[in-house]
């Protein structure tokens, strides 16, 4: 059930009506919980039992943690949460690599044919409960006493599958309060949702058709097509995930719940550190607070910690050597950048922004390529001298990409600061919202799953 589908609207509309018709916060929370369970079951109903089990275990563990602070209990529940994540996401990859490693020493074992189903959003909701357990242990937040409140915090369908990763201190207090219906806030939520639909259907899904074709057989690409397709993937991934996050925030606003910002024009960053402060903000903050900072150490160990943290972030994105290398190279880049003081010159800042964008795009090859062989083949087409090949990318794509690159900061301002949107007259706000929806539905291509559903 995609956000940009009629089946989702068939769930959203009655949920909103029942939610705002209720005069009790308990009833409203029950509506949200049922809607979230239905939403998740629609994708793969057995996963609902895993979700319920995760809710129950973490609720009881946090309550026990509050009664008596225990590092052993914290370790046990985190190991349990991460163990479930490892089993579903990494076990097949790990066993396969062990078998291949043993074959180097002459021990030939049949490679396991393991087909494991992956619960949608397991990486996101696992990190959410790990952060909750750590925060309760640190006494930064109290353990939630209401199972219903905690269940909605854990399963709220707006951010369940692909974030943003919401902290307990951000969402739990809002779920306990009986919100008042505010027409302006609801309208802004509709605008955010329409903006996300436009980004997903009108941008990401259109670009994906060219990107998939390019990465299917990179050895046959012309150099110009390889670069255009790579830039197209950079904007496809950005529009896809930014679109999801914007729709999630819009759904939250419709229910009177504010979700954190997850993107802030990342391709305008003039350093990689700035890029990660703007891209998937809640995940970057999670790795900073729960991986990088606990690693400790002095300034001399900062480089090691950065590389280790980003390598773990790469593994979080997927079970494959391409993701490991992608994360490790980001860590090396951040470590080098940390030792170099950037020049304050405005002209050099423009060059740095361009350089960061090109560097990030080059690393996106590893993120997108299914195997190292495909990644190397793609790099060959990018970096080796041009040669003649059949073009697969229309010439107008370059103009289209430039147009999106120029206009997306304006949309970022509207979807980041509601006051900028409310500065327009009401009729203009409605016209913009409907225009976004009509453009998305009129020019959208084939509908695809959100990219981050795979993580």
C-alpha positions in Angstrom: 0.0 0.0 0.0 1.9 3.0 -1.3 1.2 6.5 0.0 0.5 7.6 -3.6 -2.2 4.9 -4.2 -6.0 5.0 -4.0 -5.9 2.1 -1.5 -4.0 4.2 0.9 -6.4 7.1 0.5 -9.2 4.6 1.2 -7.5 3.9 4.6 -6.5 7.5 5.3 -9.9 9.2 4.8 -11.9 7.1 7.3 -9.0 7.1 9.8 -9.0 10.9 9.7 -12.8 11.1 10.1 -12.8 8.7 13.0 -9.8 10.3 14.6 -11.1 13.9 14.6 -14.7 12.8 15.5 -13.4 11.1 18.7 -13.4 13.2 21.8 -11.2 10.9 23.8 -7.4 10.6 23.3 -7.6 6.9 24.0 -10.1 6.4 21.2 -8.0 8.5 18.9 -4.9 6.4 19.7 -6.9 3.2 19.1 -7.9 4.6 15.6 -4.2 5.3 14.8 -3.1 1.9 16.0 -5.7 0.0 14.0 -5.0 2.0 10.9 -1.3 1.4 11.4 -1.8 -2.4 11.8 -4.0 -2.5 8.7 -1.5 -0.5 6.7 1.4 -2.8 7.7 -0.6 -6.0 7.2 -1.5 -4.9 3.7 2.2 -5.2 2.7 2.8 -8.6 4.4 0.5 -9.8 7.1 2.9 -12.1 8.9 5.1 -9.1 9.6 2.4 -7.7 11.9 3.1 -10.4 14.5 6.8 -9.4 14.5 5.8 -5.7 14.9 3.5 -6.6 17.9 6.2 -8.8 19.5 8.7 -5.9 19.2 6.2 -3.5 20.8 5.5 -5.9 23.7 9.1 -6.8 24.5 10.4 -3.2 24.3 7.5 -1.9 26.4 8.1 -4.4 29.2 11.9 -3.9 29.0 11.7 -0.2 29.3 9.2 -0.4 32.3 11.6 -2.8 34.0 14.5 -0.5 33.2 12.8 2.4 35.0 12.1 0.3 38.1 15.8 -0.7 38.4 18.5 0.7 36.1 20.3 -2.3 34.6 23.0 -2.2 31.9 22.6 -6.0 31.5 18.9 -5.6 30.7 19.7 -2.8 28.2 22.3 -5.0 26.5 19.9 -7.9 26.4 17.0 -6.0 24.8 19.3 -4.2 22.3 20.9 -7.6 21.3 17.4 -9.0 20.9 16.2 -6.1 18.7 19.4 -6.1 16.6 19.4 -9.9 16.5 16.0 -9.9 14.8 17.3 -7.3 12.3 20.4 -9.4 11.6 18.4 -12.6 11.1 16.0 -11.1 8.5 18.4 -8.8 6.8 22.0 -10.1 7.1 22.0 -13.8 8.0 21.8 -15.1 4.4 24.6 -12.7 3.3 26.8 -13.6 6.3 26.4 -17.4 5.8 27.0 -17.1 2.1 30.3 -15.1 2.7 31.5 -17.6 5.3 30.9 -20.4 2.9 32.9 -18.6 0.2 35.6 -17.8 2.6 36.0 -21.4 3.7 36.3 -22.4 0.0 39.5 -20.4 -0.2 41.0 -22.8 2.3 39.9 -25.9 0.3 36.8 -26.6 2.4 34.1 -26.8 -0.2 30.5 -26.5 1.1 27.4 -26.1 -0.9 26.3 -22.4 -1.0 23.0 -22.1 0.8 20.0 -21.2 -1.2 18.2 -19.0 1.3 15.2 -17.1 0.4 14.3 -14.9 3.5 11.5 -12.5 3.5 12.4 -9.0 4.8 9.8 -7.2 6.9 9.2 -3.7 5.5 10.8 -0.9 7.5 12.6 -3.3 10.0 15.8 -1.2 10.0 13.8 2.0 10.8 11.6 0.6 13.6 14.5 -1.3 15.1 16.6 1.9 15.4 13.6 3.7 16.8 13.2 1.2 19.7 17.0 1.0 20.3 17.1 4.8 20.7 14.1 4.6 23.1 15.7 1.9 25.2 19.0 3.9 25.5 17.2 7.1 26.3 15.2 5.4 29.1 18.4 3.9 30.4 20.1 7.3 30.4 17.1 8.8 32.2 16.6 11.3 29.4 12.9 10.2 29.1 10.7 8.2 31.4 9.5 4.8 30.3 6.0 5.1 28.7 3.4 3.7 31.1 0.6 3.3 28.6 0.9 0.3 26.2 -1.5 2.0 23.7 0.6 5.2 23.6 3.8 3.2 23.1 2.2 1.0 20.5 1.2 4.0 18.4 4.7 5.6 18.9 6.2 2.4 17.6 3.7 1.7 14.7 2.4 5.1 13.5 1.9 4.4 9.8 3.1 7.8 8.6 6.7 7.0 9.6 6.7 3.2 10.2 8.3 1.9 7.0 10.9 4.5 6.0 11.1 7.1 8.8 11.8 9.8 9.8 13.2 8.0 12.8 11.3 9.7 15.6 12.7 9.8 19.2 10.6 9.2 22.2 11.1 12.7 23.5 9.7 14.1 20.3 6.6 12.0 19.7 5.4 10.5 23.0 4.4 13.8 24.6 2.3 14.7 21.5 0.5 11.3 21.6 -0.6 11.9 25.2 -2.3 15.2 24.5 -5.7 15.7 23.0 -5.0 17.8 19.9 -7.4 20.5 18.7 -8.4 20.4 15.0 -6.7 23.4 13.3 -7.9 23.9 9.6 -4.7 25.7 8.6 -2.5 22.9 10.0 -4.7 20.3 8.3 -4.4 22.3 5.0 -0.6 22.5 5.3 -0.6 18.7 5.8 -2.5 18.3 2.6 0.0 20.6 0.8 2.9 18.6 2.2 1.3 15.3 1.1 0.7 16.8 -2.4 4.3 18.0 -2.6 5.5 14.5 -1.7 3.3 12.9 -4.3 4.7 15.3 -6.9 8.2 14.5 -5.9 7.5 10.7 -6.0 5.4 10.3 -9.0 6.3 13.3 -11.1 10.1 13.2 -10.5 11.4 10.0 -8.9 9.3 7.5 -10.8 10.0 9.2 -14.1 13.7 9.3 -13.6 13.8 5.7 -12.4 13.0 4.4 -15.8 16.2 5.9 -17.3 18.3 4.9 -14.3 17.2 1.3 -14.3 18.0 1.0 -17.9 21.5 2.5 -17.4 22.4 0.2 -14.5 21.0 -2.8 -16.2 23.9 -2.9 -18.8 26.5 -0.1 -18.0 29.2 -1.6 -20.2 27.2 -0.4 -23.3 26.7 3.2 -22.1 28.1 6.2 -23.8 30.1 8.4 -21.4 27.6 11.3 -21.6 24.7 8.9 -20.9 26.6 7.4 -18.0 27.0 10.8 -16.4 23.4 11.9 -17.1 22.0 8.7 -15.8 24.1 9.0 -12.6 22.9 12.6 -12.0 19.4 11.3 -12.7 19.8 8.6 -10.0 21.1 11.3 -7.6 17.9 13.3 -8.1 15.7 10.1 -8.3 16.9 8.9 -4.9 16.6 12.4 -3.5 13.1 13.0 -4.8 11.9 9.5 -3.8 13.0 9.7 -0.2 12.3 13.4 0.2 8.9 12.7 -1.3 8.2 9.9 1.2 9.4 12.0 4.2 7.3 15.0 3.0 4.2 12.8 2.6 4.9 11.4 6.1 5.1 14.8 7.6 1.9 15.8 5.8 0.0 12.8 7.2 1.3 13.7 10.6 0.1 17.3 10.3 -3.4 16.0 9.2 -3.5 14.1 12.5 -2.2 17.0 14.5 1.2 15.3 15.0 4.4 17.1 14.0 7.2 14.8 12.6 10.8 15.9 12.4 12.3 17.3 9.2 14.4 14.7 7.3 15.8 16.7 4.3 17.1 20.3 3.9 18.4 20.8 0.4 21.4 18.4 0.8 22.8 19.0 -2.7 23.5 22.6 -1.8 25.9 21.5 0.9 29.5 22.8 0.5 31.0 20.0 2.6 30.3 16.3 3.2 29.6 17.0 6.9 27.0 19.6 5.8 25.6 17.1 3.4 24.9 14.6 6.1 23.4 17.3 8.3 20.9 17.9 5.5 20.4 14.3 4.1 18.3 11.8 6.0 18.7 14.1 9.1 17.1 11.8 11.6 19.3 8.8 10.6 22.5 11.0 10.7 21.5 12.2 14.2 20.9 8.6 15.3 24.3 7.5 14.2 25.9 10.5 15.8 24.2 10.0 19.2 24.1 6.2 19.5 27.3 5.1 17.6 29.8 7.9 17.1 29.5 9.6 20.5 29.6 6.3 22.5 32.7 5.2 20.7 34.4 8.0 22.7 38.1 8.7 22.3 40.1 11.9 21.8 40.6 13.9 18.7 43.2 11.5 17.5 40.6 8.8 17.4 38.0 10.9 15.6 39.0 9.7 12.2 38.7 6.0 13.3 35.3 6.7 14.8 34.1 8.5 11.7 35.2 5.6 9.4 33.7 3.0 11.7 30.4 4.9 12.1 29.9 5.4 8.4 30.8 1.9 7.6 28.1 0.7 10.0 25.8 3.2 8.3 26.6 1.6 5.0 25.9 -1.9 6.3 22.6 -0.6 7.7 21.6 0.3 4.2 22.1 -3.2 2.8 23.7 -6.6 3.1 26.4 -6.3 0.4 30.0 -5.2 -0.2 28.9 -2.2 -2.3 27.2 -0.8 0.8 30.2 -1.5 3.0 32.5 0.3 0.6 30.1 3.1 0.1 29.9 3.8 3.9 33.6 3.3 4.4 34.5 5.8 1.7 32.1 8.4 3.2 33.9 7.9 6.5 37.3 8.4 5.0 36.1 11.5 3.2 34.7 12.9 6.4 37.9 12.1 8.3 40.0 13.9 5.7 37.6 16.9 5.6 37.8 17.2 9.4 41.5 17.9 9.2 41.2 20.5 6.4 39.9 24.0 7.2 37.6 25.2 4.4 38.3 28.6 2.8 35.7 31.3 3.6 35.8 32.6 0.1 32.3 32.7 -1.5 33.7 31.8 -4.9 35.5 28.8 -3.5 32.3 27.9 -1.7 30.5 27.5 -5.0 33.3 25.3 -6.2 33.2 23.2 -3.0 29.4 22.8 -3.4 29.9 21.5 -7.0 32.8 19.2 -5.9 30.7 17.8 -3.0 27.8 17.1 -5.4 30.1 15.3 -7.9 31.8 13.3 -5.2 28.5 12.2 -3.7 27.2 11.3 -7.1 30.3 9.1 -7.7 29.7 7.3 -4.5 26.0 6.8 -5.4 27.3 4.3 -8.0 28.1 1.9 -5.2 24.8 2.6 -3.5 22.8 1.8 -6.7 24.9 -1.0 -8.3 23.7 -4.5 -7.3 27.2 -5.9 -7.4 30.8 -4.7 -7.3 31.2 -5.9 -11.0 28.4 -3.6 -12.1 29.8 -0.7 -10.1 33.3 -1.1 -11.7 31.7 -1.3 -15.1 29.8 1.9 -14.5 32.9 3.7 -13.2 34.7 2.6 -16.3 32.1 4.3 -18.5 32.3 7.4 -16.3 36.0 7.8 -16.1 37.4 6.3 -19.3 37.6 8.2 -22.6 34.4 8.5 -24.6 33.4 5.9 -27.1 30.5 5.5 -29.5 27.4 3.8 -28.2 23.7 3.8 -28.7 22.2 6.6 -26.6 19.5 5.6 -24.2 19.0 9.0 -22.5 16.9 11.6 -24.3 18.6 14.9 -24.8 15.8 16.8 -22.9 16.7 14.9 -19.7 19.7 17.3 -19.1 17.4 20.3 -19.4 14.8 18.6 -17.1 17.5 17.8 -14.5 18.8 21.4 -14.5 15.2 22.7 -14.1 14.6 20.5 -11.1 18.0 21.4 -9.6 17.1 25.1 -9.8 13.6 24.9 -8.6 13.8 22.3 -5.8 15.3 24.9 -3.2 12.0 26.8 -3.6 9.9 23.8 -2.8 12.3 23.0 0.1 11.5 26.4 1.6 7.8 25.9 1.3 7.9 22.4 2.8 10.3 23.4 5.6 8.7 26.5 6.9 4.9 26.7 7.0 5.0 30.5 7.4 6.4 30.8 3.9 3.5 28.8 2.6 0.9 30.7 4.7 2.3 34.0 3.3 0.3 33.2 0.2 -3.5 34.0 0.1 -5.7 31.0 0.8 -6.8 30.7 -2.8 -3.2 30.6 -3.9 -2.4 27.9 -1.3 -5.2 25.8 -2.6 -4.2 26.4 -6.2 -0.6 25.4 -5.5 -1.7 22.2 -3.7 -4.1 21.1 -6.6 -1.5 22.0 -9.2 1.1 19.8 -7.6 -1.4 16.9 -7.5 -2.5 17.3 -11.1 1.0 17.6 -12.4 2.0 14.5 -10.5 -0.9 12.5 -11.7 -0.7 13.9 -15.3 3.0 13.3 -15.8 3.8 10.5 -13.5 5.1 7.3 -15.1 4.8 3.7 -13.7 4.4 3.5 -10.0 7.3 2.0 -8.1 7.9 1.1 -4.4 9.8 3.7 -2.5 13.6 3.1 -2.7 14.0 3.0 1.1 11.4 0.3 1.5 14.3 -2.1 0.8 16.1 -0.9 4.0 
